[in-house]
Amino acid sequence: MTTEKLDPDLARRLKLVDNPDYEGEPLTKKDYTLLVLAGIILPLLLMVWGWQI
């Protein structure tokens, strides 16, 4: 390990990571729906479209 000091901005950000209040709001049903759409359904449709060409 080194004995270098961290940049003050980096140290402040690292402290924020430990704070559970900084995590934001939990995901909603709409968020999960968009994640499924963007992560599963859309790529599946693109693959099927690619197989048809």
N, C-alpha and C positions, 0 to 999 in steps of 0.2 A: 504494500500500500504506500501511497504517497502522503506527504504532509502538506500538500497544496490546499489552500483555502478555496472553498466553492464561491462561485460568483453569487453575490447577494440575491440577484433575481432568481437564480436556480435554487438557492436554499429556500426562498420564499415559496416557490412552486412545489418543492418537495414537502414542505410542511402542509400545504393544501391537500396533497395526495392522502395524507394520514387523516384528514378531517372528513368524517362520514357525512357531514352536512353539505359538503362541496360536491357530492356525487350527482346532484340533480334529482329530478322527480322520477319515480318509477315509470316503466313503459306502460302505455295504455293498449287497449285492444286494437286501436287504429295503428299504433306503432308496430305491433306484432303482425298485423295483416300486411302492412307495407313491406316488412322484412321478408315475409313468406313470398309475397309477390315478386319482389326484386331478387330474392336469393334462390327461389326454387321454380316458380311458375314461369317467369320471363326467360330464364336460361333454357328451361325445358322446351318452351315454344320456339326459341331460336334454334335449338338442336333439331327439332322436328322440321322446321322450315329449311334448315341446311340440308337435311337428308332428302327433301323433296326436290331440291335444285339439281 
